[in-house]
Amino acid sequence: MSFLHRWIARLKNRPNQPVFPGTHWMMNTAWLCQAVYVVAKLDVAERLRHGPLAIDGLAAACDVQTVPLLQVMRALAGFGIFTVTADGRWALNAEARRLLGDDPLSVRPYALVCGEQLWSAAGRMLEQLRTGRTGFEHAHGAPIWSHYAATPKDADVFDTFMSAVTDIHVRWLTAAYPFARHHRVVDVGAGRGRLLSAMLATAPNLHGVWYDRAEVLPAARVLLAEAGVAARCEFVPGSFLERVPPGADLYVIKHVLHDWADEPAGAILKNIAAAMEPSSRLLVIEGLLDERSGRGGLAKIRDLEQMFWTGGRVRSQAEFSGLLAPAGLEIVGVVDTPIADMSLIHVRKRS
């Protein structure tokens, strides 16, 4: 049962409390997205790290008005984020700790992306349906990758978010796949190198190729050097829409294909296939959409998000099979993980 359904069930048990349809609550929780962004941007959790604060002291620390901050904090506390002590001060709880930048399950980078980039893009969804141009393009004046190339500040927010997500994912990825059986891996769309770093750390005899756009390269060099694995890594800047480095027995592409519509996603896969040897393997790390209407709600929200953000989509296993076939690739197995929007799709060249 989802949080929303549990909340409605609680209301139904209060005879004097009016009960609204689930759609009403869905619409109202939209304001919580902005509230979470506000406290993430103000770094409220960090200001409460060392102990509770009265609301006026918290407002002064954040340099904002007291009453509106109180309203934001009360709304979030009503949904289990932050808590109030017996003497009326505000304190962290388990959910609020997720807004600390160094929490292992931090959602702060995602909150910043949502508040600064996705909120306005989602607001242009109707225009996307009418024009075919993404909500992000309508809101920011250019498609996502063009906007990031021209706006390094927003690109940095995005790259920080992607690195934080990968930090959460790698513990399951490295346990779920035997990277040590391979000799050379190409991380296609490697970003700042979090996943590649984890793969190399897990398999001491593995050599890696970092492959992504040139503007991310300096941050990747620093991260892989700090992890102590840069000596086993080759750095190759480039576009996976044009080519992919050859010579590896394993290719990995994580949460990239959902950024692209079918035609460019198919082109990426053809470039990977062209680089692969007959014995090479491809590991596609993506969420899988369950096409049954009442199943897989999170993947379907991610699908909607990709629609207005990147113009891409989350796909079902059958849709992936259809996307892989023209590249001469086929699925040989799927391994699910405890993360709802992450499965390991094992792919090989068709013989």
C-alpha positions as CSV (number, residue, x, y, z in Angstrom):
1,M,0.0,0.0,0.0
2,S,1.4,3.4,-1.0
3,F,1.9,6.3,1.4
4,L,-1.0,8.1,-0.2
5,H,-3.4,5.1,0.2
6,R,-2.3,4.7,3.9
7,W,-3.0,8.4,4.4
8,I,-6.5,8.2,2.9
9,A,-7.2,5.0,5.0
10,R,-6.3,6.9,8.1
11,L,-8.7,9.7,7.2
12,K,-11.5,7.2,6.6
13,N,-11.1,6.1,10.2
14,R,-11.9,9.6,11.5
15,P,-15.7,10.0,11.2
16,N,-15.6,13.8,11.4
17,Q,-12.9,14.2,8.9
18,P,-14.0,14.8,5.3
19,V,-12.5,12.3,2.8
20,F,-11.5,13.5,-0.6
21,P,-10.7,11.4,-3.7
22,G,-7.2,10.2,-4.1
23,T,-6.7,12.6,-7.0
24,H,-7.4,15.5,-4.7
25,W,-4.5,14.4,-2.4
26,M,-2.2,13.8,-5.4
27,M,-2.8,17.4,-6.5
28,N,-2.2,18.8,-3.1
29,T,1.0,16.9,-2.5
30,A,2.5,18.8,-5.5
31,W,3.1,21.7,-3.0
32,L,5.2,19.4,-1.0
33,C,7.7,19.1,-3.9
34,Q,8.4,22.8,-3.6
35,A,8.5,22.7,0.2
36,V,11.1,19.9,0.0
37,Y,13.1,22.0,-2.5
38,V,12.9,25.1,-0.3
39,V,14.3,23.4,2.8
40,A,17.0,21.6,0.6
41,K,18.0,24.9,-1.0
42,L,18.1,26.6,2.5
43,D,20.1,23.7,3.9
44,V,17.7,23.5,6.8
45,A,18.7,19.9,7.7
46,E,22.4,21.0,7.9
47,R,21.4,23.8,10.2
48,L,19.7,21.3,12.5
49,R,22.5,18.8,12.4
50,H,23.9,19.6,15.8
51,G,20.6,20.0,17.6
52,P,17.0,21.4,17.5
53,L,16.4,25.1,16.9
54,A,13.4,27.4,17.6
55,I,11.7,28.6,14.4
56,D,12.9,32.2,14.8
57,G,16.5,31.1,15.2
58,L,16.2,28.7,12.3
59,A,14.7,31.5,10.1
60,A,17.5,33.8,11.1
61,A,20.1,31.2,10.2
62,C,18.4,30.7,6.8
63,D,17.9,34.5,6.3
64,V,14.2,34.1,5.6
65,Q,10.9,35.2,7.1
66,T,9.8,33.3,10.2
67,V,6.1,32.7,9.5
68,P,6.4,31.4,6.0
69,L,9.2,29.1,7.1
70,L,7.0,27.9,9.9
71,Q,4.3,27.1,7.4
72,V,6.7,25.1,5.3
73,M,8.1,23.2,8.2
74,R,4.6,22.3,9.6
75,A,3.5,21.0,6.2
76,L,6.6,18.8,5.9
77,A,6.3,17.6,9.5
78,G,2.7,16.6,8.7
79,F,4.1,14.1,6.2
80,G,6.9,12.9,8.5
81,I,9.7,15.1,7.5
82,F,11.2,17.0,10.5
83,T,9.7,16.9,14.0
84,V,8.9,19.3,16.8
85,T,10.4,18.8,20.3
86,A,8.4,19.1,23.5
87,D,9.6,22.6,24.0
88,G,8.5,23.7,20.4
89,R,11.9,23.5,18.7
90,W,12.5,21.9,15.3
91,A,14.6,18.8,14.9
92,L,15.8,16.3,12.4
93,N,14.2,12.8,12.2
94,A,15.0,9.9,10.0
95,E,13.3,11.4,6.9
96,A,14.8,14.8,7.4
97,R,18.3,13.3,7.6
98,R,17.9,12.4,3.9
99,L,18.2,16.1,3.2
100,L,21.7,16.2,4.6
101,G,24.2,16.3,1.7
102,D,26.4,13.6,3.1
103,D,23.7,11.1,4.1
104,P,24.2,7.8,2.3
105,L,20.6,8.0,1.0
106,S,20.6,11.8,0.4
107,V,17.7,13.2,-1.6
108,R,19.1,16.7,-1.5
109,P,20.6,16.6,-5.1
110,Y,17.2,15.3,-6.5
111,A,15.3,18.0,-4.5
112,L,17.5,20.7,-6.1
113,V,17.0,19.3,-9.6
114,C,13.3,19.1,-9.1
115,G,12.9,22.6,-7.7
116,E,15.2,24.4,-10.1
117,Q,14.7,22.5,-13.3
118,L,11.8,20.0,-13.3
119,W,9.1,21.9,-11.5
120,S,8.9,24.5,-14.4
121,A,9.2,21.7,-17.0
122,A,6.4,19.7,-15.6
123,G,4.2,22.8,-15.7
124,R,4.6,22.8,-19.5
125,M,3.4,19.3,-20.0
126,L,0.2,20.3,-21.9
127,E,2.3,22.3,-24.3
128,Q,4.5,19.2,-24.9
129,L,1.5,17.1,-25.8
130,R,0.4,19.7,-28.3
131,T,3.8,20.5,-29.8
132,G,6.0,17.5,-29.3
133,R,8.7,19.6,-27.8
134,T,9.6,18.6,-24.2
135,G,8.3,20.6,-21.2
136,F,12.0,21.2,-20.3
137,E,12.5,22.9,-23.7
138,H,9.4,25.0,-23.3
139,A,10.5,26.1,-19.8
140,H,14.2,26.6,-20.3
141,G,14.4,27.6,-24.0
142,A,16.4,24.6,-25.3
143,P,16.4,20.8,-25.1
144,I,18.1,19.4,-22.0
145,W,21.6,18.6,-23.4
146,S,21.8,21.9,-25.3
147,H,20.7,23.8,-22.2
148,Y,23.3,22.0,-20.0
149,A,26.1,22.7,-22.6
150,A,25.2,26.4,-22.4
151,T,24.5,26.6,-18.7
152,P,27.2,24.9,-16.7
153,K,25.5,25.8,-13.4
154,D,22.5,23.7,-14.2
155,A,24.7,20.9,-15.7
156,D,26.6,20.7,-12.4
157,V,23.3,20.3,-10.5
158,F,22.3,17.5,-12.9
159,D,25.7,15.8,-12.7
160,T,25.7,16.0,-8.9
161,F,22.3,14.4,-8.8
162,M,23.4,11.6,-11.1
163,S,26.5,10.9,-9.0
164,A,24.4,10.8,-5.8
165,V,21.9,8.4,-7.3
166,T,24.8,6.1,-8.5
167,D,26.3,6.3,-5.0
168,I,23.1,4.7,-3.7
169,H,22.9,2.1,-6.5
170,V,26.5,0.8,-6.6
171,R,26.2,-1.3,-3.4
172,W,23.6,-3.5,-5.1
173,L,25.2,-3.4,-8.5
174,T,28.5,-4.6,-7.4
175,A,26.8,-7.4,-5.4
176,A,24.5,-8.4,-8.3
177,Y,27.0,-8.6,-11.1
178,P,30.4,-10.4,-11.3
179,F,32.6,-7.7,-12.7
180,A,35.7,-9.6,-11.8
181,R,35.1,-12.1,-14.6
182,H,35.9,-9.4,-17.1
183,H,39.2,-7.8,-18.2
184,R,38.1,-4.5,-19.8
185,V,34.9,-2.5,-19.3
186,V,33.7,0.6,-21.2
187,D,31.3,2.7,-19.1
188,V,29.1,4.4,-21.8
189,G,27.9,7.7,-20.4
190,A,30.1,7.4,-17.3
191,G,29.4,10.9,-15.9
192,R,31.7,11.7,-13.0
193,G,32.8,8.1,-12.8
194,R,31.0,6.8,-9.7
195,L,29.9,3.5,-11.2
196,L,33.3,3.0,-13.0
197,S,35.1,3.6,-9.7
198,A,33.0,1.0,-7.9
199,M,33.4,-1.6,-10.7
200,L,37.2,-1.1,-10.6
201,A,37.3,-1.3,-6.8
202,T,35.4,-4.5,-6.8
203,A,37.5,-6.2,-9.5
204,P,41.3,-5.4,-9.0
205,N,42.3,-6.9,-12.3
206,L,39.7,-5.0,-14.3
207,H,40.7,-2.1,-16.6
208,G,38.2,0.6,-17.4
209,V,37.4,3.1,-20.1
210,W,35.6,6.3,-19.0
211,Y,33.5,7.5,-21.9
212,D,31.3,10.6,-21.8
213,R,31.1,14.3,-22.9
214,A,34.3,16.3,-22.5
215,E,32.9,18.8,-20.0
216,V,32.5,16.1,-17.4
217,L,36.0,14.8,-17.8
218,P,37.8,17.0,-15.2
219,A,35.5,16.0,-12.4
220,A,35.8,12.3,-13.4
221,R,39.6,12.5,-13.3
222,V,39.5,13.8,-9.8
223,L,37.0,11.3,-8.5
224,L,38.7,8.3,-10.0
225,A,42.1,9.5,-8.7
226,E,40.7,10.0,-5.2
227,A,39.3,6.4,-5.4
228,G,42.8,5.2,-6.2
229,V,41.8,3.5,-9.5
230,A,42.8,6.1,-12.1
231,A,45.9,4.1,-13.1
232,R,43.6,1.3,-14.4
233,C,41.4,3.7,-16.3
234,E,41.5,5.3,-19.8
235,F,39.7,8.6,-20.3
236,V,38.0,8.9,-23.7
237,P,35.8,12.0,-24.3
238,G,33.2,11.7,-27.0
239,S,29.5,11.2,-28.0
240,F,27.8,7.9,-27.8
241,L,25.5,9.1,-30.6
242,E,28.6,9.0,-32.9
243,R,30.7,6.1,-31.7
244,V,31.7,4.0,-28.7
245,P,35.3,2.8,-28.0
246,P,36.0,-0.7,-29.1
247,G,38.1,-3.5,-27.5
248,A,36.2,-4.3,-24.3
249,D,34.7,-7.6,-23.2
250,L,32.0,-5.7,-21.1
251,Y,30.0,-2.6,-22.0
252,V,27.9,-0.9,-19.3
253,I,25.3,1.7,-19.8
254,K,23.4,2.9,-16.8
255,H,20.3,5.1,-16.7
256,V,21.1,6.6,-20.1
257,L,18.8,5.0,-22.6
258,H,15.7,6.3,-20.7
259,D,17.0,9.8,-21.5
260,W,16.3,9.2,-25.2
261,A,13.4,8.5,-27.6
262,D,13.5,5.3,-29.5
263,E,15.4,6.5,-32.6
264,P,18.5,8.0,-30.8
265,A,18.4,5.2,-28.2
266,G,18.5,2.7,-31.0
267,A,21.5,4.6,-32.6
268,I,23.4,4.4,-29.2
269,L,22.8,0.7,-29.1
270,K,24.0,0.3,-32.7
271,N,27.2,2.1,-31.8
272,I,27.7,-0.1,-28.8
273,A,27.1,-3.2,-30.9
274,A,29.6,-2.0,-33.5
275,A,32.3,-1.7,-30.8
276,M,31.5,-5.2,-29.3
277,E,33.3,-8.4,-30.1
278,P,31.2,-11.5,-30.7
279,S,32.1,-12.6,-27.1
280,S,31.5,-9.2,-25.5
281,R,28.6,-8.6,-23.2
282,L,26.5,-5.5,-22.6
283,L,25.0,-4.7,-19.2
284,V,22.0,-2.3,-19.5
285,I,21.1,-0.9,-16.1
286,E,17.6,0.6,-16.3
287,G,14.2,0.5,-14.6
288,L,11.7,-1.8,-16.3
289,L,8.1,-0.7,-16.8
290,D,5.3,-3.1,-16.0
291,E,2.7,-2.5,-18.7
292,R,-0.2,-3.8,-16.5
293,S,-2.2,-0.7,-15.4
294,G,-2.2,-1.4,-11.7
295,R,1.5,-2.3,-11.3
296,G,4.8,-0.5,-11.1
297,G,3.7,3.0,-10.1
298,L,7.2,4.3,-9.5
299,A,8.5,3.3,-12.9
300,K,5.5,4.9,-14.5
301,I,6.2,8.2,-12.6
302,R,9.8,8.0,-13.8
303,D,8.4,7.5,-17.4
304,L,6.3,10.6,-17.0
305,E,9.3,12.5,-15.6
306,Q,11.6,11.4,-18.5
307,M,8.9,12.5,-21.0
308,F,8.9,16.2,-19.9
309,W,12.6,16.3,-18.8
310,T,14.6,14.6,-21.6
311,G,12.0,13.5,-24.1
312,G,12.9,9.9,-23.3
313,R,11.0,7.0,-21.8
314,V,11.1,4.1,-19.3
315,R,10.6,0.9,-21.2
316,S,9.2,-2.6,-20.6
317,Q,11.3,-5.7,-21.2
318,A,9.4,-6.3,-24.4
319,E,10.1,-2.7,-25.6
320,F,13.8,-3.2,-24.8
321,S,13.9,-6.4,-26.9
322,G,12.4,-4.4,-29.8
323,L,14.9,-1.7,-29.3
324,L,17.9,-4.1,-29.2
325,A,16.9,-6.2,-32.2
326,P,17.8,-3.8,-35.0
327,A,21.3,-3.5,-33.4
328,G,21.8,-7.2,-33.6
329,L,21.5,-7.6,-29.8
330,E,19.3,-9.7,-27.6
331,I,18.4,-10.1,-23.9
332,V,19.8,-13.2,-22.3
333,G,18.6,-12.5,-18.7
334,V,17.2,-9.9,-16.3
335,V,18.2,-9.5,-12.7
336,D,16.0,-7.3,-10.4
337,T,17.5,-5.4,-7.5
338,P,15.9,-4.0,-4.3
339,I,15.8,-0.6,-6.0
340,A,12.4,-0.3,-7.8
341,D,13.7,1.6,-10.8
342,M,16.8,-0.5,-11.4
343,S,17.2,-3.9,-13.1
344,L,20.3,-5.4,-14.7
345,I,19.5,-6.4,-18.3
346,H,22.1,-8.9,-19.7
347,V,22.6,-8.5,-23.4
348,R,24.8,-10.2,-26.0
349,K,25.2,-10.1,-29.8
350,R,22.9,-12.4,-31.7
351,S,24.8,-15.3,-33.2
